[in-house]
């Protein structure tokens, strides 16, 4: 939730920041995109480290990275400072999302794995949803800087909570066998009210574990067993990310540019993310009953159709807000299914690497989506034009995901 708040706070303060720093829409697009570029690099290069040193360490480090950089963002006065600090915040958020998805999948049964990942990742749109609510209280008295102070301090407060309560992955401890692994395993087993072990059992051949280092894990993603799955996942993530983060970044500003007030823009952003939370839980529930990649396809294509309808209907506020909620349900529900698909597609020894690389390379779309939208808006393209333009990659991404055939 804190990740969602910290990363999407920029969407609701965009007008205030652009006014103070005298930024045109294309420059504002750079700020959005650098945060997402950081998330891409965090997922690609920091998250895979958790396959080597453990999920817990990477998650706690990521919390510190996000918290400190968000607090520093409150003092930013130039475009350069903004893009650097947003990149660092994204770095931590990207690593955390991938590592949390891996950890959740490893503490769940196969049947409920996609649901477990969905429950954890639903925190992101929950936080984004709270951004619009909290902004209504903070912005009038403390301005946009107050939003970053609030998010940063709250994020750093979670370091102690995570340190005390977050367990390491049992599968990681069994397979990697770091120093003191048996004691750590038994501590976790006691908390789960399970019998403890006297010695480490054999789980994976030792040579298989040793071969999977940082680069070894990446290489395995592209070997003959995983190549087709990996490339398909990367492509689906890239296309769907471009549409999702276009909306996550620009909804409030586009609503304001279309003649509505700032409060209406925040309401639209709230409804989109409320829909996201509903969609994620809906996807999680449906994934226990129907084939996962079929669901991803149907929801993604339906969300693209919803965006086209949004672009074509009259500018009636109630109708537009209702459609925004529906698009959020369909789009984020379908998109989150990709996290579950990635978690199911790879074995434990390369799971964080697999999820991280899929999310990371997919975020190339997240980087370019808001950036392209910024240039389109600067060149006179309306909100409706942008919605139609970005409906296309969402539909194609869902159709590509269908080919994964993951239950």
C-alpha positions as CSV (number, residue, x, y, z in Angstrom):
1,X,0.0,0.0,0.0
2,X,2.8,2.4,0.9
3,X,4.5,1.7,-2.5
4,X,1.3,2.5,-4.2
5,X,0.9,5.7,-2.3
6,X,4.5,6.8,-2.8
7,X,4.8,6.1,-6.5
8,X,1.3,7.4,-7.5
9,X,1.4,10.5,-5.3
10,X,2.9,12.4,-8.3
11,X,-0.3,11.8,-10.3
12,X,-2.4,13.9,-7.9
13,X,0.1,16.6,-7.3
14,X,1.1,16.9,-11.0
15,X,-0.8,20.2,-11.5
16,X,0.7,21.8,-8.4
17,X,4.2,20.6,-9.2
18,X,4.0,21.7,-12.9
19,X,2.8,25.1,-11.9
20,X,5.5,25.7,-9.3
21,X,8.3,24.4,-11.5
22,X,6.8,25.7,-14.7
23,X,6.8,22.4,-16.4
24,X,5.1,21.6,-19.8
25,X,3.2,18.3,-20.1
26,X,6.1,16.6,-21.9
27,X,8.5,17.5,-19.0
28,X,5.9,16.2,-16.6
29,X,5.9,13.0,-18.5
30,X,9.6,12.7,-17.8
31,X,8.9,12.7,-14.1
32,X,6.3,10.0,-14.4
33,X,8.5,7.9,-16.6
34,X,11.7,8.1,-14.5
35,X,9.8,6.7,-11.5
36,X,8.7,3.8,-13.7
37,X,12.2,3.4,-15.2
38,X,13.4,3.0,-11.6
39,X,10.8,0.3,-11.0
40,X,11.9,-1.4,-14.2
41,X,15.6,-1.4,-13.0
42,X,14.6,-2.5,-9.5
43,X,12.6,-5.4,-10.8
44,X,15.3,-6.4,-13.3
45,X,18.5,-5.9,-11.2
46,X,17.6,-5.7,-7.5
47,X,14.8,-8.3,-7.3
48,X,16.9,-11.1,-8.8
49,X,19.4,-10.6,-5.9
50,X,16.7,-12.0,-3.6
51,X,17.2,-15.4,-5.2
52,X,20.8,-15.2,-3.9
53,X,20.6,-13.3,-0.5
54,X,17.0,-13.9,0.4
55,X,13.6,-12.2,-0.1
56,X,13.5,-10.7,3.4
57,X,16.8,-8.7,3.0
58,X,15.8,-7.3,-0.3
59,X,12.4,-6.2,0.8
60,X,13.7,-4.4,3.9
61,X,16.4,-2.7,1.9
62,X,13.8,-1.6,-0.6
63,X,11.6,-0.1,2.1
64,X,14.5,2.0,3.3
65,X,15.3,3.1,-0.3
66,X,11.8,4.2,-1.0
67,X,11.2,5.9,2.3
68,X,14.4,8.0,2.2
69,X,14.0,9.0,-1.4
70,X,10.4,10.1,-1.0
71,X,11.3,12.3,2.0
72,X,14.0,13.9,-0.1
73,X,11.6,14.5,-2.9
74,X,9.6,16.8,-0.6
75,X,12.6,19.2,-0.8
76,X,13.1,19.0,-4.6
77,X,13.2,22.3,-6.4
78,X,14.3,21.4,-10.0
79,X,13.3,19.0,-12.7
80,X,16.7,17.2,-12.4
81,X,16.3,16.6,-8.7
82,X,12.8,15.3,-9.3
83,X,13.7,12.8,-11.9
84,X,16.7,11.4,-10.0
85,X,14.7,11.0,-6.7
86,X,11.7,9.5,-8.5
87,X,14.1,7.0,-10.2
88,X,15.5,5.9,-6.8
89,X,12.0,5.6,-5.3
90,X,11.0,3.4,-8.3
91,X,14.1,1.3,-7.9
92,X,13.0,0.3,-4.4
93,X,9.4,-0.2,-5.4
94,X,10.2,-2.4,-8.3
95,X,12.4,-4.7,-6.3
96,X,9.8,-4.9,-3.5
97,X,6.9,-5.8,-5.7
98,X,8.7,-8.6,-7.4
99,X,10.2,-10.0,-4.2
100,X,6.9,-9.8,-2.3
101,X,5.1,-11.7,-5.2
102,X,7.8,-14.4,-5.0
103,X,7.5,-14.7,-1.2
104,X,3.7,-14.8,-1.3
105,X,3.8,-17.6,-3.9
106,X,6.2,-19.6,-1.9
107,X,4.0,-19.6,1.2
108,X,0.9,-20.8,-0.7
109,X,-0.4,-24.0,-2.2
110,X,-0.5,-24.4,-6.0
111,X,-4.2,-24.0,-6.1
112,X,-4.2,-20.6,-4.2
113,X,-0.9,-19.3,-5.5
114,X,-2.4,-16.8,-8.0
115,X,-4.9,-15.7,-5.3
116,X,-2.1,-15.2,-2.7
117,X,0.0,-13.1,-5.1
118,X,-3.1,-11.1,-6.0
119,X,-3.9,-10.4,-2.3
120,X,-0.3,-9.1,-1.8
121,X,-0.1,-7.0,-5.0
122,X,-3.6,-5.5,-4.3
123,X,-1.8,-3.3,-1.7
124,X,-0.4,-1.3,-4.6
125,X,-3.7,0.0,-6.0
126,X,-5.1,0.3,-2.4
127,X,-2.3,2.7,-1.7
128,X,-2.9,4.5,-5.0
129,X,-6.6,4.8,-4.1
130,X,-5.7,6.3,-0.7
131,X,-3.5,8.8,-2.5
132,X,-6.6,10.7,-3.7
133,X,-8.3,10.5,-0.3
134,X,-5.3,11.7,1.7
135,X,-4.5,14.4,-0.9
136,X,-7.8,16.1,0.0
137,X,-6.6,16.6,3.5
138,X,-2.9,17.3,3.0
139,X,-2.8,19.5,-0.2
140,X,-5.0,22.4,1.1
141,X,-2.8,23.0,4.2
142,X,0.6,21.5,3.4
143,X,0.8,21.5,-0.4
144,X,2.4,18.9,-2.6
145,X,5.5,18.7,-0.4
146,X,3.4,17.5,2.5
147,X,2.3,14.5,0.4
148,X,5.9,13.3,0.1
149,X,6.7,14.0,3.7
150,X,3.7,11.9,4.8
151,X,4.4,9.0,2.5
152,X,8.2,8.9,3.2
153,X,7.8,9.0,7.0
154,X,5.1,6.3,7.0
155,X,7.2,4.1,4.7
156,X,10.3,4.3,7.0
157,X,8.1,3.4,10.0
158,X,7.5,0.0,8.2
159,X,11.2,-0.9,8.4
160,X,10.9,-2.0,12.0
161,X,7.6,-3.9,11.4
162,X,9.1,-5.8,8.4
163,X,12.3,-6.6,10.4
164,X,10.3,-8.1,13.3
165,X,7.5,-9.8,11.4
166,X,8.6,-10.7,7.8
167,X,9.8,-14.3,7.4
168,X,12.4,-15.5,5.0
169,X,11.2,-17.8,2.2
170,X,11.3,-21.5,3.4
171,X,12.1,-22.7,-0.1
172,X,15.0,-20.2,-0.4
173,X,16.4,-21.5,3.0
174,X,16.1,-25.1,1.9
175,X,17.6,-24.6,-1.5
176,X,20.2,-22.0,-1.0
177,X,21.2,-23.1,2.6
178,X,22.8,-19.9,3.9
179,X,24.6,-20.0,7.2
180,X,22.2,-20.8,10.1
181,X,19.6,-22.0,7.6
182,X,18.4,-24.9,9.8
183,X,17.8,-22.6,12.8
184,X,15.9,-20.1,10.7
185,X,13.8,-22.9,9.2
186,X,12.9,-24.2,12.6
187,X,12.0,-20.8,13.9
188,X,9.6,-20.4,11.0
189,X,8.2,-23.9,11.5
190,X,7.5,-23.2,15.2
191,X,5.6,-20.0,14.3
192,X,3.6,-22.2,11.8
193,X,3.0,-24.7,14.6
194,X,4.8,-27.4,12.5
195,X,7.3,-30.1,13.6
196,X,10.9,-28.9,13.6
197,X,13.8,-30.7,11.8
198,X,17.0,-32.2,13.1
199,X,18.9,-31.9,9.9
200,X,18.5,-30.4,6.4
201,X,16.7,-32.7,3.9
202,X,17.8,-32.9,0.3
203,X,15.5,-30.8,-1.9
204,X,17.5,-29.9,-5.0
205,X,20.7,-31.3,-6.4
206,X,23.6,-29.2,-5.0
207,X,25.1,-28.6,-8.5
208,X,21.7,-27.2,-9.6
209,X,21.7,-24.7,-6.7
210,X,25.3,-23.6,-7.3
211,X,24.7,-23.0,-11.0
212,X,21.9,-20.5,-10.3
213,X,23.6,-17.2,-9.5
214,X,22.6,-13.7,-10.6
215,X,23.5,-14.3,-14.2
216,X,22.9,-18.0,-14.1
217,X,19.3,-17.4,-13.2
218,X,18.8,-14.9,-16.0
219,X,20.4,-17.4,-18.4
220,X,18.0,-20.1,-17.3
221,X,15.1,-17.9,-18.2
222,X,16.2,-18.1,-21.9
223,X,17.2,-21.8,-22.0
224,X,15.2,-24.2,-24.1
225,X,12.8,-25.1,-21.3
226,X,11.8,-21.5,-20.5
227,X,12.4,-19.4,-23.7
228,X,8.9,-19.4,-25.1
229,X,7.3,-18.7,-21.8
230,X,9.8,-16.0,-20.9
231,X,9.5,-14.1,-24.2
232,X,5.7,-14.3,-24.2
233,X,5.5,-13.1,-20.6
234,X,7.9,-10.2,-21.3
235,X,5.8,-9.1,-24.3
236,X,2.5,-9.3,-22.5
237,X,3.8,-7.3,-19.5
238,X,5.3,-4.6,-21.8
239,X,2.1,-4.0,-23.7
240,X,-0.2,-4.1,-20.7
241,X,2.1,-1.9,-18.5
242,X,2.1,0.8,-21.2
243,X,-1.7,1.2,-20.9
244,X,-1.9,0.7,-17.1
245,X,0.7,3.4,-16.3
246,X,-0.7,5.8,-18.9
247,X,-3.9,5.8,-16.8
248,X,-2.1,5.6,-13.4
249,X,-0.1,8.7,-14.3
250,X,-2.5,10.9,-16.3
251,X,-6.1,10.3,-15.2
252,X,-6.2,13.3,-12.8
253,X,-4.4,15.7,-15.2
254,X,-6.5,14.6,-18.2
255,X,-9.7,15.1,-16.3
256,X,-8.6,18.6,-15.3
257,X,-7.5,19.4,-18.9
258,X,-11.0,18.3,-20.1
259,X,-12.6,21.1,-18.0
260,X,-13.3,19.3,-14.7
261,X,-11.9,20.6,-11.4
262,X,-9.0,19.0,-9.4
263,X,-11.3,17.3,-6.9
264,X,-13.0,15.5,-9.8
265,X,-9.6,14.4,-11.2
266,X,-8.8,12.9,-7.7
267,X,-12.2,11.2,-7.6
268,X,-11.6,9.6,-11.0
269,X,-8.2,8.4,-9.9
270,X,-9.7,7.0,-6.7
271,X,-12.4,5.1,-8.6
272,X,-9.8,3.7,-11.1
273,X,-7.8,2.3,-8.2
274,X,-10.9,1.2,-6.3
275,X,-11.8,-0.7,-9.4
276,X,-8.3,-2.1,-9.4
277,X,-8.6,-3.5,-5.9
278,X,-12.0,-5.1,-6.8
279,X,-10.6,-6.5,-10.0
280,X,-7.5,-8.0,-8.3
281,X,-9.6,-9.8,-5.7
282,X,-12.0,-10.9,-8.5
283,X,-9.1,-12.2,-10.5
284,X,-7.7,-14.0,-7.4
285,X,-11.0,-15.7,-6.7
286,X,-11.7,-16.6,-10.4
287,X,-8.1,-18.1,-10.7
288,X,-9.0,-20.8,-8.3
289,X,-11.8,-21.9,-10.6
290,X,-10.8,-21.2,-14.2
291,X,-7.6,-21.1,-16.3
292,X,-5.5,-18.1,-15.3
293,X,-4.3,-17.0,-18.8
294,X,-7.8,-17.3,-20.3
295,X,-9.0,-14.9,-17.6
296,X,-6.1,-12.4,-18.3
297,X,-7.1,-12.4,-22.0
298,X,-10.8,-11.9,-21.4
299,X,-10.4,-9.1,-18.8
300,X,-7.7,-7.3,-20.8
301,X,-9.7,-7.2,-24.0
302,X,-12.8,-6.1,-22.2
303,X,-10.9,-3.3,-20.5
304,X,-9.6,-2.1,-23.9
305,X,-13.3,-2.1,-25.2
306,X,-14.2,-0.1,-22.0
307,X,-11.5,2.5,-22.9
308,X,-12.9,2.9,-26.4
309,X,-16.4,3.3,-25.1
310,X,-15.1,5.9,-22.6
311,X,-13.6,7.9,-25.4
312,X,-16.8,7.9,-27.5
313,X,-19.5,8.6,-24.9
314,X,-20.7,12.2,-24.2
315,X,-18.8,14.1,-21.5
316,X,-21.3,13.3,-18.7
317,X,-19.4,13.3,-15.4
318,X,-21.4,10.5,-13.8
319,X,-21.1,8.3,-16.9
320,X,-17.3,8.9,-17.2
321,X,-16.7,8.1,-13.5
322,X,-18.7,4.9,-13.7
323,X,-16.7,3.8,-16.8
324,X,-13.5,4.7,-15.0
325,X,-14.4,2.3,-12.2
326,X,-15.3,-0.5,-14.7
327,X,-12.1,0.0,-16.6
328,X,-10.1,-0.2,-13.3
329,X,-11.8,-3.5,-12.4
330,X,-11.2,-5.1,-15.8
331,X,-7.7,-3.7,-16.5
332,X,-6.0,-4.2,-13.2
333,X,-7.7,-7.5,-12.6
334,X,-6.4,-8.8,-15.9
335,X,-3.0,-7.2,-15.4
336,X,-2.5,-8.7,-11.9
337,X,-3.1,-12.1,-13.3
338,X,0.3,-11.7,-15.1
339,X,2.0,-11.7,-11.7
340,X,0.4,-14.9,-10.8
341,X,1.3,-16.4,-14.2
342,X,4.9,-15.4,-13.7
343,X,5.0,-16.9,-10.2
344,X,3.6,-20.2,-11.6
345,X,5.8,-20.3,-14.7
346,X,9.2,-20.7,-12.9
347,X,10.7,-22.9,-10.3
348,X,11.8,-21.5,-6.9
349,X,15.5,-21.2,-7.7
350,X,14.8,-18.6,-10.4
351,X,11.3,-17.4,-9.4
352,X,12.3,-13.9,-8.2
353,X,14.6,-13.6,-11.2
354,X,11.8,-14.6,-13.5
355,X,9.1,-12.4,-12.0
356,X,11.6,-9.5,-11.7
357,X,12.8,-9.7,-15.3
358,X,9.2,-10.0,-16.6
359,X,8.1,-7.0,-14.5
360,X,11.3,-5.1,-15.3
361,X,11.4,-5.5,-19.1
362,X,7.6,-5.1,-19.1
363,X,8.2,-1.7,-17.4
364,X,9.8,-0.5,-20.6
365,X,6.1,-0.1,-21.6
366,X,5.4,1.6,-18.3
367,X,8.2,4.1,-19.0
368,X,7.2,4.9,-22.5
369,X,3.4,5.0,-21.9
370,X,3.3,8.1,-19.7
371,X,6.1,9.7,-21.7
372,X,4.3,9.2,-25.1
373,X,1.1,10.4,-23.6
374,X,2.9,13.6,-22.4
375,X,4.0,14.4,-26.0
376,X,0.6,13.5,-27.4
377,X,-1.1,15.9,-24.9
378,X,1.5,18.6,-25.6
379,X,0.7,18.3,-29.4
380,X,-3.1,18.7,-28.9
381,X,-4.4,15.1,-28.5
382,X,-7.5,15.0,-26.3
383,X,-8.3,12.7,-23.5
384,X,-10.5,10.6,-25.8
385,X,-7.7,10.3,-28.4
386,X,-5.3,9.0,-25.7
387,X,-7.8,6.5,-24.4
388,X,-8.3,5.0,-27.9
389,X,-4.6,5.0,-28.6
390,X,-3.7,3.1,-25.4
391,X,-6.6,0.7,-25.7
392,X,-4.7,-1.1,-28.5
393,X,-1.6,-2.4,-26.6
394,X,-3.9,-3.6,-23.7
395,X,-6.0,-5.7,-26.0
396,X,-2.9,-7.2,-27.8
397,X,-1.2,-7.9,-24.5
398,X,-4.2,-9.9,-23.3
399,X,-4.3,-11.9,-26.5
400,X,-0.6,-12.7,-26.2
401,X,-1.0,-13.8,-22.6
402,X,-3.6,-16.3,-23.7
403,X,-0.9,-18.3,-25.4
404,X,0.9,-19.0,-22.2
405,X,-1.7,-21.6,-21.2
406,X,-1.0,-21.4,-17.5
407,X,-3.7,-22.8,-15.2
